[in-house]
Amino acid sequence: MLRAVAEGGSGGCRGCRGHWGAPHPSAPPYPSELGLRLRLMGRTLQDQLSPLAPGTGSWGPPGVPRDPQPPEEADVVVVGGGVVGWSVAYWLKALEARRHGMRVLVLERDPTYSRASTVLSAGGIRQQFSLPENIHMSRFSASFLRNINEYLGVPNEPPVDIQFQPSGYLFLASPQDAEGLEATVKVQREEGVQVTLLSPAQLKDKFPWIDTEDVAVASYGLEDEGWFDPWTLLTALRRKAMSLGVLSCAGEVRGFVTSAEDLMPPRGPDPLSARIKRIHVYMQDSLEYQPVTCAIVVNAAGAWAGELLETAGLPEALRQPLPIQPRKRYIFSWHCHDGPGLSCPFLIDTTGAYFRREGIAGNYLGGMSPPEEEEPDPSDLSVDHSYFQEQVWPRLARRVPAFSSLRPGSSWAGYYDHNSFDRNGVVGAHPRLSNLLVAAGFSGHGLQHAPAAGRALAELVLKGRYETLDLSRLGWSRLVQREPLVEGGVV
Amino acid sequence: MRGGRGHARGAGPGLGGLDPYLGAPYIWGSPIGVASSPIHMGQPHRGCIQPHTYGAAQPHIPPPRTHMHLKDIYGPNVAAAAFTLSLGGSVRYEGQEQWLRPHGPWQERVLQLRSVPVWGLDLSACPVTYSGLGSLEPLPHLAHLDLSACPHVDDWTVARMRALAPSLRSLSLSRCPRVTERGLATLHHFRELRHLDVSGLNVPSPGLVRILLEEMLPGCRIVGMELDTPPKGTT
């Protein structure tokens, strides 16, 4: 029934939709209550179908992409279709708890996700952070992932399996860093994290394949830590959000229109605040743009969150730059014949190099974040294989002697949305633009914090305050007041 | 109140309300071992999710007396035994030959044996979940645990059993549909394990997983996952 009406929508039956509620002339006279019900049902169906109306029929000029066009207006526009963006969109609809409520639109300029950080991530989740807010976010995300089918299950669809491997994280500390690690573990224990400290002897006993030279102490996470498949999480969030009515379009935001332009040419001081009225969404490979009138804009553009705020249209006086830049990181995979077995955790070495097991067939993947002065050029995602040969492999082979003979496999590069101010996420409302919110800058742990950040932002939008997680310290104000909230455990 | 709201739906007084999602039934007017869970999974998801505070600045209001856990009143042995028996499982105490089965008036027996350590729990085919394992956690003498064919036991649940590792000598996870090799990888904490039954599990390349398990648990005898076992579902 629905399909027939949908197919008729763009063709000759366009008129039929309007007459859906009217009874057929030759049918027996229905009781008026049933007629009313049919009219209401018809109106519901029209609401469901109206987003599909123009431009989504089966015909279009050849060569022009047939993706859905953005609507002319939306209540909330989420810029960025990565895991953080879809998490915000999902939580907005889930917490709203109302059908046909607000219209949420997710815009992603790269629908193949060729450069998105989400799908290129190593997929780890840990609670071993030094900042309590990060610990809370990770714990919330862990319980979200544990009950993922309660949250993201869609009727008549197969259940979600993120393939979580609960193997824990193992941080090794050299004698200089031992005190810092122990202090961090103390903070974590106070927040209720199950983490244990291991001496070199205990480490050798538990993981005999480690060479404990230069290791003073190690911290081993015992619960809700491990790794999972980020692509599955992204598609599950997307599928559930779309089943709850979120719209998704491919397009890039390249212009803002704010209420500051409504003011007469400047007389008096600059505006103290303004509101974004419209965004200009440019379609792929096109100079056309669709102005989308919106009430709230959420910046979930990940590594390009800072660049989004440099976009034309935001008034100079109200610009508040976000110190978020893309930083390229490599991940290398290799095969080792007699490497660490099933008990292998996600190991982070004293030198910063890290690796984890991938599957059960002897494959591993790992990498290392380079020091500040050796940052690779982030303009493309080409891989520098000599980085593995010269920097990563020697360090890992020193730590795990079995890795001295390995067979390198594939490698790829992805971006950290690096917050150069203090390497922590920025979550909250813009100080001057009253309807712009941001959730970005997680500097390498955005994937594991996405469910939590999405929920926090959705609560901020729907209720005006944080309820489940108090992330007020991660807001813009610390950037404005130049008070860094440093995260020590950035891998 | 957290425990109260979750149990209100479908749970009656006394031995009513078996709520598989919470894994902890409503008994004697007080919930047993309700671990913290972010949503009240006893309620169907109608799009309205109850908030649970994580580190939010709210004053701590102590729960009313009726919601104190059995663990706090009678001790861990009673909590674990009552939990198991009310789910339909059996309990064996240290020094006893017979298994205590959930037929007849077991409550008085459990209370009589409150200071006798629990030696073995048979929870096969019971609806025990991740949060239900909280009732079993402080059991320092548990040596035998049978979780075969439990429909809700998954990799997260297996990982949570780490607290029982110091004493457990025999574990069965056979035919649990949701346990995979990823959960089995967390069994390396179980140094005292001597018998592990992993037959009928859904894993890719069972022969390889068995070899890896034997490598991980050298002193343990592993049952199931032979190399020439036919794939699950065929005879």
Interface residues (C-beta under 8 A of the other chain):
Chain A: K93 A94 L95 E96 A97 R98 P132 E133 I135 H136 R139 F140 S143 F144 R146 N147 E150 Y151 Q163 F164 Q165 P166 S167 E191 K206 L222 E223 L244 G341 L342 S343 I360 A361 E459 Y466 E467 T468 L469 D470
Chain B: Y21 S37 P38 I39 M41 H45 R46 G47 C48 I49 P51 H52 T53 Y54 G55 A56 A57 Y130 D155 W156 V158 A159 R160 R162 E181 R182 G183 L184 A185 T186 H188 P204 S205 L208 V209 L212 L213 E215 M216
